[in-house]
Amino acid sequence: MKILYFSRDYTPHDHRFLAALAETEHEVYFLRLERRGHAQEERPLPAGIRAVKWAGGTRPAMLADGPRLLASLRRVLKGIRPDVVHAGPIQTCALLAALAGARPLVSMSWGSDLMLDAEKNKRTLWATRRVFKKSSVLLCDNEAVRARAIALGMDAGRVVTFPWGVDLAHFSPEGGDGGLRQRAGWEDCFVILHTRTWEPVYGVDVMARGFALAASQRDDLRLLMPGNGSLAGRIKQILMGAGVIDWVRFAGQVRYEELPQVYRSADLYVSSSHSDGSSVSLMEALACGVPALVSYIPGNREWVTPDVGWQFRDGDAEALARGILHAAEGRDMLKKMGAAARAKAEQKANWETNFKTLLGAYEQGTQK
């Protein structure tokens, strides 16, 4: 089978999909819509994946680029003649694929495209419903996103729920933190980990304010923040203004191979995201046996139950601070919660098992 995998950029998530597809007997092509900001994934394309040269993929894609990209995509489809086109997010890649006449089309939601963007305005709602109409299958990564798609008009019989999952052998509680806490001088501290990209949708400013409030009451709190993003200046301003920036380590871009050590260095994983499907970083934390404190949004509610962590009101920095303090004061319960977190990941977030659902969705798409 020829598979054309069409995604907005090239991220660790895309690498994981492509690496798994490269291990199958299928002929896989990768089409990249745009190149935006700093590189999110430094690893090259997996061996055997064929990068497609076309009019996109070299700079940010703008609405005005639509006609040029659409014409180029039609030429790509004519040249490759894929048996299935896998495209997402919905209002960008999947829309272009739908308008270009890609058939069969397996559209994949990335969570926020349906939870936040679909009804942002009349254009995005039209785009969403157009994709639904033209899709043989719609992939959703949890029940909240699936329910949202159906509410927006997607035929429930064409929706496949596919939690992306993680590599449970790579992300595990075993192996230590590589001396990270020792090098930072944090052996006796309570370490909080935030791994989300520093963008507005992930509520990273809420996280910074919440940490600052909690740190004003406990001087043993520390914050580890890998990554980067457009809010970098704002985040550092919040932490500096609160006088706690010296208690924060900005780790920059962390290599995939080193990520498990970063998770294992933490006592608590925090995400203040305003929108999520099944968050991969949350699944990675659970797989490493790290309890979680997350915003109370539909995607998180499917994963963070009282046995593995806590939730706080979305956007409420004071509630987040209270959650951090509660976790820090109850460190004795974290080991048990960490074991439950790992068990939940083994049950629901096994990438090797879940990937078979994707292959099944491709087969379903070709039969429509």
N, C-alpha and C positions, 0 to 999 in steps of 0.2 A: 504494500500500500504506500502511495505517495502522500505524505502529510506536509502541509504548509502551516507552520507555526508562526502566527503574526501577533507581535506584542508591541507595546508602546515604547519600551526601552530595553535595556539588557540589565537585568537585576539578578540577585542571588536566586530569586524565585524562578526566573526564566532559565537560569543555568541548571537548576535542579530538574525542571521539566525536560529540558533538552538532553541532559545527561542520562536520564532514565529512558527517554525515547531512543537515544543513540544505542542503547543496549538491546533494542528490539530488532526484528528483521525488517522494519519499515525504512523507507527512504525519506529522510526528514530534511526539510528546508526551513531556514529561519529568516523571517522578514521583520525588520526593525523600523518602527514608525519614525522615531526621533532620537536625537542625542541631546539630552538636557542636563545642564549643570555638571557637577562633579560625577565621575564614574562611580556607579553603585556596585559594579561587579568587575573585579580585576582579572578573574580567571578567563582564559580564552574560551571560545566555543568548544564544546566537547568534540572529540575526534569523531568524524563521520557526519557531523551536521554541516549542511551546505548553506553558507550565508548567501542571500540573494541581493544582487546589486539592482537598485531601482532609484526612483526619484527621491525617496525619503531616507531617513536613518542617519543623517549627518548633522542636523541642527534641530532646534525646537520646531515642531510642526504648528503652523498657524491656520486659522480658519480659511484665510485667503489661499492657502496652498491646496485646498481641497480638490479643485478641478485637475490640477497637475498631478497630484498623488493618485487620484481616481483613474486617470488615463494610464498612468504607469502601472498601477495594480492590475488593470485589465490586461495589459501586455504580459505581466508576470503570470497571471492565471492561464493565459493562452499558451505561454511557453512551457510551463511546468505541467499543466493539466493535472492538478492534485486530485487524489481520490477523496480527501477531506481537508477542509480548511478550519484550523483551530485559531480563533481570534478573540481578543479582549484587550483592554476594557471595552465596555458596551458602546459608549458614545464616541469612541475614536476608532480603534482598529476594527471592531466588529461592525460598526456602521459602514466604514469604507468597504469592508468585505461584502456586506449585504448589498450596497449600492453598485459594486462592481460585478455582481452576479455570481459570487462564489457559491458553489453548490457541490456537495452538502456542506453546510456551515454549522460548525460546533462553536457556539459563542460561549465565552467564559467571563462571568462576572468576577471582578476583583474586590467586591464588597462595597466600597464607597460609591462606585458608579451607580449602584441601585439604591443603596441606603441613603445617600446624600444627593447625588447629582441628577437622578432621573427626573425629578420634578423641580429642578432649579428654575427652569423657565419653559416656555412652550416648545422651544427648539429641542431641548434635551429630552423632553417627554416624547416628542415626535420621533426623535432618533431612537430612543429606547424601544418604542413600540414597533418601529420599522424593523429593527434588529430582531425582535421577538417574532414578527411575522415571517421573516426570511430564514430563521434558524431551524435546522432540523433538531438540534439539541441545545439546551442552555445548561451550562455547568454552574452550580452554586456551591459555595464551600461550607454552608451550614443551613440550618432550618430557618433562621431569621431571614437570610437573603432569599431563600426559596419562597418563603411566604410573601416577601416583598415583591418578588417577580410575578407571582400569581396575582397579587392584588393589582399590579400594574397591567395585567392583561395577558400574561404568558400562559399557554396551555400547560396545565400541571403534568400531563402525560409526556411532555417533551422536556421536563426538568430533571436533571440528574444531580443529586447531592453528592458532592465530592470534597470532603475535608482534605486539604492538601497534605497534611502530615509532615513528619520529619524523619530523618535517619536515626532510629533509636540506638543503633550501635555507636554512632558518632556522638550524639547528644545523650549522655548518660551521667549518673551521679559518680561514676568511678573515674579515677585518674587525677584528681586534685586540680588545683588552680595554677599550677606552674610557678608558684611562688609569688603570685600577683599581690596578695595581701601583705606578705612580708616585705616586698620591695617598696610598697606604699607606706609601710609603717602602720597598717590597719589591722594587725592581728587581733586586738582586743576591741575593735570597733564593730558597730552594726552597719553592714554595708548594703546599700540600696542600689539596685541596677536598673537603668533605663536604656533600652536599646532601640527605641523607635527613631525614625528619621525626624529631624528638627523642623517639622512643617506644621502649619496651623491645624490640619485635620487630626493630628496626633496629640493635640492639647499639651504640647511640651512646655508651654508657658505656665499652665496649671501645675504641672509637675514641679517646675522650678519654684513657684510660689509656695506650694505645699511643703516641699523639702525645707525651704527657708523658714517657714513657720515652725515645723517640727524641730529643726536644728536649734532654734532659739530656746527650746526647752530641754534639749539633751545635747551635750557636747561630744557624745561618742558616735553620732550619726555621720556617715560618709556616703557620698553619692558617686557612682561610677557611670559615666556617660560616653559611650562610644558613639561614633557617627558624626553627622554634620547636617546642615540644611540652612534654609533661608532665614530662620529665626535665631541663628547663632549669636548675633549681636544682642538681640533682645534678651536671650536666656542669660548670657554672661552679665548683662546689665542688672537683671533681677538678682542674681546671686551675689554680685559685687555690692549692690545697694543694701542687701541684707547682711553683709559682712560674713558670708559663709563660703565664698568662692574658694578659699584655701582648703575647704573640706570636700571639694569636688575634683575628680580626676577626669579630664577630657581625653579619652583614649583614641580619638580619631577613627579612621576606618580599620576595622579588625578583620584579619584574614579568616576565612571560613574555618581553616584548620585550627585556629586559636579560639574560636568562639566558645566551645564547651568549657575551656578554662575560665573564660570571663564569667559565664553563668555560675560555675562552681565557686567562684570567689564571693558570690553574693549571699546574703541572708534573706533578701526579699527582692522580688521582681516587681516593678511598678510600671503600669501603662495608664495614661490619662487620656487615651484616644477618644475622640468624639464619634468615631465611626469605625467599625471593623466587621469583617466576616469572621472566619476562624483565623485569628492572628497567628502567623507562623512563629514570630518571636515569643509569643506566649506559650505555644506548644513546645518550643525549644527549652524554655525555662522549666516547664513542668517535667519534660523528659529528663532534665538534669537534676530533678528533685528539689527545685526551688519554689517555695510558696509564693503566691501572687496576690498583689493588691491592685485592682483594676477598676476602671470607670464602669458604672452601671449602665451598660448599653446592651442591646439584644445579642450581638455576637459574643460578648464576654460571658453572658449569663449561661450559655451552653457549656462553658468550660470551667468557670471558677465557682465552685460550690463550697459550702462551709468547711468541708474536709481538706480542701487544698488552698484556701485563701479567703480573701475578703473583697468586697466591692464598696465603692463610694459614689456619691452622686456626681454625675457628669458635670465637669466644669467647676466643681466646688473645691477650691484649694484648701479651705479649712477642714473639710471632711477628709481630704487626702492626708493632711497633717495628722489628724486624729487617728487615721488608720495606720500610719507609719509608727506613731507612738505606741499604739496598742500592740502592734507586732513586736516592736523592740522591747516592750515590757513583758511580753510573753514568749521569750526566746525558747523556753523549755518545750513548748508545743510545736516548734518549727520542724524538728526532726521527724515527728510523726506525720505532719502535714506534707513534708517533702517526700516521704515514702508513698503517701496517697497520691501526690502529684505525679510521681513516676508511674504508678499503677494506672492512673487515668490516661497518661500518654500512651502507655502500652496498649490500652484498650481501644482508644479512639484516634490516635495520631500516628499510626504506623504507616509511613510513606510507602513502604514496600507493598503492604496490603492495599492501601488506598489507591495506589497508582493503577491497579488492575481495573478499578472503576472507570478511570479515564479511557483506557483501551476499550472497555465495554461501551462507553459513550460514543467512541469513534465508530464502532461496529453498528451501534444503533442508528447513528447518523447516516451511514451509507445505505441503510435499509429503508429510509424514509422516502 
